[in-house]
Amino acid sequence: MSISQDIAETVGLQAVAWLAADDELLPVFMGSTGAGEDSFRANLSDPDFQGAVLDFLLMDDAWVRRFCDDTGLDYSLPMAARQALPGGGAVHWT
């Protein structure tokens, strides 16, 4: 599934907002990335930061399901959005 940059950024922003509202998962993200509250707020609309949030969410299928269920998105959309954001292109090993 290929999506536009605009849709990818919208999904990225939804992921950031969803993560910010999750009192249990947000500290895990902050601890694993070293991001502080100020940098989290300052980078909400940054596609690179949105990609980092999607990278984090994509580490666990349960997180992806919760995010998609809560936002009404198709389960494949977070990965498609990540691939469309900076640094998310498919890796070719050959």
C-alpha positions as YAML, in Angstrom:
chain: A
units: angstrom
residues:
- id: 1
  name: MET
  ca: [0.00, 0.00, 0.00]
- id: 2
  name: SER
  ca: [1.42, 3.34, -1.05]
- id: 3
  name: ILE
  ca: [0.10, 6.59, 0.41]
- id: 4
  name: SER
  ca: [0.80, 10.27, -0.11]
- id: 5
  name: GLN
  ca: [3.10, 12.33, 2.09]
- id: 6
  name: ASP
  ca: [0.10, 14.32, 3.35]
- id: 7
  name: ILE
  ca: [-1.76, 11.20, 4.46]
- id: 8
  name: ALA
  ca: [1.42, 9.82, 6.04]
- id: 9
  name: GLU
  ca: [1.91, 13.03, 8.02]
- id: 10
  name: THR
  ca: [-1.72, 12.96, 9.14]
- id: 11
  name: VAL
  ca: [-1.32, 9.38, 10.39]
- id: 12
  name: GLY
  ca: [1.99, 10.38, 12.01]
- id: 13
  name: LEU
  ca: [0.33, 13.26, 13.81]
- id: 14
  name: GLN
  ca: [-2.48, 10.96, 14.95]
- id: 15
  name: ALA
  ca: [0.12, 8.55, 16.29]
- id: 16
  name: VAL
  ca: [1.88, 11.33, 18.19]
- id: 17
  name: ALA
  ca: [-1.41, 12.54, 19.69]
- id: 18
  name: TRP
  ca: [-2.46, 9.00, 20.57]
- id: 19
  name: LEU
  ca: [0.88, 8.29, 22.24]
- id: 20
  name: ALA
  ca: [0.77, 11.57, 24.17]
- id: 21
  name: ALA
  ca: [-2.60, 10.55, 25.63]
- id: 22
  name: ASP
  ca: [-1.40, 7.10, 26.74]
- id: 23
  name: ASP
  ca: [-0.17, 7.43, 30.32]
- id: 24
  name: GLU
  ca: [1.41, 3.97, 30.32]
- id: 25
  name: LEU
  ca: [3.08, 3.91, 26.91]
- id: 26
  name: LEU
  ca: [4.33, 7.51, 26.73]
- id: 27
  name: PRO
  ca: [6.93, 7.02, 29.50]
- id: 28
  name: VAL
  ca: [8.18, 3.90, 27.71]
- id: 29
  name: PHE
  ca: [8.67, 5.94, 24.53]
- id: 30
  name: MET
  ca: [10.34, 8.78, 26.43]
- id: 31
  name: GLY
  ca: [12.66, 6.38, 28.23]
- id: 32
  name: SER
  ca: [13.63, 4.47, 25.11]
- id: 33
  name: THR
  ca: [14.26, 7.56, 22.97]
- id: 34
  name: GLY
  ca: [15.53, 10.01, 25.55]
- id: 35
  name: ALA
  ca: [12.93, 12.55, 24.40]
- id: 36
  name: GLY
  ca: [11.78, 15.00, 27.02]
- id: 37
  name: GLU
  ca: [8.44, 16.73, 27.32]
- id: 38
  name: ASP
  ca: [9.75, 19.92, 25.72]
- id: 39
  name: SER
  ca: [11.20, 18.15, 22.68]
- id: 40
  name: PHE
  ca: [8.06, 16.02, 22.38]
- id: 41
  name: ARG
  ca: [5.88, 19.15, 22.20]
- id: 42
  name: ALA
  ca: [8.29, 21.02, 19.94]
- id: 43
  name: ASN
  ca: [8.40, 18.23, 17.35]
- id: 44
  name: LEU
  ca: [4.72, 17.26, 17.05]
- id: 45
  name: SER
  ca: [4.46, 18.27, 13.41]
- id: 46
  name: ASP
  ca: [7.99, 17.21, 12.38]
- id: 47
  name: PRO
  ca: [7.75, 14.28, 9.91]
- id: 48
  name: ASP
  ca: [11.04, 12.85, 11.22]
- id: 49
  name: PHE
  ca: [9.64, 12.79, 14.77]
- id: 50
  name: GLN
  ca: [6.36, 11.30, 13.55]
- id: 51
  name: GLY
  ca: [8.40, 8.59, 11.86]
- id: 52
  name: ALA
  ca: [10.19, 7.89, 15.14]
- id: 53
  name: VAL
  ca: [6.84, 7.56, 16.91]
- id: 54
  name: LEU
  ca: [5.59, 5.18, 14.22]
- id: 55
  name: ASP
  ca: [8.85, 3.18, 14.46]
- id: 56
  name: PHE
  ca: [8.18, 2.83, 18.18]
- id: 57
  name: LEU
  ca: [4.54, 1.80, 17.73]
- id: 58
  name: LEU
  ca: [5.45, -0.71, 15.03]
- id: 59
  name: MET
  ca: [7.69, -2.59, 17.47]
- id: 60
  name: ASP
  ca: [4.65, -4.26, 19.02]
- id: 61
  name: ASP
  ca: [1.59, -5.60, 17.19]
- id: 62
  name: ALA
  ca: [-0.55, -4.99, 20.28]
- id: 63
  name: TRP
  ca: [0.35, -1.28, 20.20]
- id: 64
  name: VAL
  ca: [-0.51, -1.09, 16.50]
- id: 65
  name: ARG
  ca: [-3.86, -2.76, 17.12]
- id: 66
  name: ARG
  ca: [-4.67, -0.43, 20.02]
- id: 67
  name: PHE
  ca: [-3.71, 2.65, 18.00]
- id: 68
  name: CYS
  ca: [-5.72, 1.56, 14.97]
- id: 69
  name: ASP
  ca: [-8.73, 0.46, 17.03]
- id: 70
  name: ASP
  ca: [-8.74, 3.75, 18.94]
- id: 71
  name: THR
  ca: [-8.40, 5.90, 15.82]
- id: 72
  name: GLY
  ca: [-10.44, 3.81, 13.40]
- id: 73
  name: LEU
  ca: [-7.53, 3.26, 11.02]
- id: 74
  name: ASP
  ca: [-6.79, 0.15, 8.99]
- id: 75
  name: TYR
  ca: [-4.06, -2.00, 10.57]
- id: 76
  name: SER
  ca: [-1.83, -1.61, 7.52]
- id: 77
  name: LEU
  ca: [-1.87, 2.20, 7.57]
- id: 78
  name: PRO
  ca: [0.82, 2.80, 10.26]
- id: 79
  name: MET
  ca: [3.39, 0.82, 8.26]
- id: 80
  name: ALA
  ca: [2.40, 2.52, 5.01]
- id: 81
  name: ALA
  ca: [2.67, 5.92, 6.72]
- id: 82
  name: ARG
  ca: [6.08, 5.03, 8.13]
- id: 83
  name: GLN
  ca: [7.35, 4.05, 4.70]
- id: 84
  name: ALA
  ca: [6.17, 7.38, 3.25]
- id: 85
  name: LEU
  ca: [7.81, 9.51, 5.95]
- id: 86
  name: PRO
  ca: [11.52, 10.48, 5.93]
- id: 87
  name: GLY
  ca: [13.80, 7.51, 6.59]
- id: 88
  name: GLY
  ca: [11.05, 4.99, 6.09]
- id: 89
  name: GLY
  ca: [11.81, 3.72, 2.63]
- id: 90
  name: ALA
  ca: [12.07, 0.01, 2.07]
- id: 91
  name: VAL
  ca: [15.51, -1.40, 2.74]
- id: 92
  name: HIS
  ca: [17.02, -3.41, -0.11]
- id: 93
  name: TRP
  ca: [19.77, -5.68, 1.13]
- id: 94
  name: THR
  ca: [20.99, -6.78, -2.28]
...
